[in-house]
Amino acid sequence: MKRSSRFSGQSMIEFALLIPILFFLIMGLFDIGRAVFYYAVLNHAAREGSRYAVVQSYCHYRADPGECEGGYLDAYPLNCENAASAANVSICSQIEDMLFSINELSTSTITINHGTSSSDDPVIKVDIDFLFHPITPGLSLIADMTLHANSQMMMTPVAIP
């Protein structure tokens, strides 16, 4: 006995209805992977920047680093675009080198701040903010995510005059 072919196009219609959902889920997984990778790169750059910053001599932050006299060239918190002292310029350069030449990360905001800890020890804090744009269709319409990485370390005794 032969069955009637009433349902001959059912599979094609189901496939046509499910493929956009599957495509959206797969692209979303790729976006999550990109966000995790970018966060890891930002975190590594912040940690390496603060590690590099804690060994800079206080003299390199001053107007006359050879004599270790004069006022500080920069006011804190400091964006890397406004860095004037030799120490801050080299710290910003070190951080940008750690971003692994990822073109999208070049728009990140790097902030350096000098302060004191709860026990009055001098510390340096490096913050990096990056506006992550998802590539999944529809997610970029909802919102962009700001990835934030920071690192804080105490100045080494060698750097303190």
N, C-alpha and C positions, 0 to 999 in steps of 0.2 A: 504494500500500500504506500502511496506517495503522499508526503505531507504538503500542505499548502505553504507557499512562500510569503506569508503575510508579514514576517519579521525580517525580510531580507536587507533592509536598510538600517536596522536598529543599531548594529555595531558601529556603522559609520557615523551615525548621529551621536552616539555615546562618546566616541572618540573625539568628534568635533567639539563636544561640550566640555570634555575633560582636559584636552591639550592646553588650553590657556591657563587653567589652574595649575597643571603640572609645570608648565613653563615658568609661571610666576613663583612657584615654590623653589624650583632649581635656581633661578636667578637670585632669589632671596638668600639661599644658602651661599651662593658666591659672594653676595654683598656682606653677609656676616663674616665670611672668611677674610674678605678685604679689610673690614673694620678691625678684626682681631689682629691682622698683620700690621696695619697702620698703628694701632695702639701699642703693639710690641716695639715697633721701630721708635715711636715717640718716647716710650718709657726708657728704652736703651739710650737714646740721645740725651734725655734729661739726666739720667744717672751718670753718663760719661761727662756731660757738661759740668755737673756739680763736682764730680771727682776731680776734673781738671781745674775748676775754680778754687777749690780749697787749698791748693798748693801754690797759688799765685801770691807773690809778695804784696803786702799792702803798699809798698812803694810804687808798684805798677798801676795803682789806681789814682795816683796823685798827678798834679800838673807837671812837676819836675821829678820824674822817676829816678834820675841819676843821683839826686841829693836827698831823695825821700822827704822832700819838703813841699810846701804849697798845699792848697786845698784839693779836695777830691774833684775830679772832672765831671763826675756823673752824679745825678740825684737818683735815689732808689725809692720805689721799684723802677726798673729801667727796661725799656724795650730795646731789642737789639738794633733796631733802625737808628736809635739815638745814642748808641755807644760812642764815647769819645776817648776814654782812657785805653791804654795799650792792653791792660788786663782784660777789660770787658770785650774789646774787639777780638782778642784771641780766643776768649771763652765762646763768644758767638760763632766764630769761625769753626771752632772745634765741634760745637753742637750741630751746625749746618752740615759739616762733614759726616756726622753720624746719621744724618737723615738718608744716607745711601742714594743721593741724587734722584730721589723719587720726585718727579715734577710736581705732583699734586701737593706734596708736603712743603714745597717752597713758599706756600701761602700761609704757613703756620705762624703764630705769634709767640715769640720767645721772650720771657720776662725773667730778669735776674734781680734778686732782692737780697740785700745784706741785712742782717738783724742779729738778735741775741736769743739764745735759748732760755728756758726757764731757770737755768743755773747761771745766767749771764755770760755764757760762752758765745763767742762770735760764730754765726752760722751763715751759710749761703744757701739760698733756695732758688732753684731753677724751675720755672713753670713753662709748659708748652701747650698751647691751645690750637686745635686744628678743626676746621669745619669740614666734616665728612659728608660728601654728596653721594648718596646711593645711586647705582646705575639701573636698579630694577625699575621697570616702568610702573608708575603709580606711587612707589615709595618716596620718590623725590618730591612729589606733589604734597605729601603729608607733612614731612618735616626733614630737615637736615640735622645731623647729630654733631655735637661738639665733643671731640675727644680731648681729654685733659690728662696730661702726665706731669708729675712733679717729683722732685727729688730735693732733699735737704740734708746737708752735711755740715759738720762742725769744722771750722778752720783748723788747719794743722799748726802746731806750735812753731814750725819753721817759717810760716807765712806771717805770723804776728810779730810786729817789731818790739 
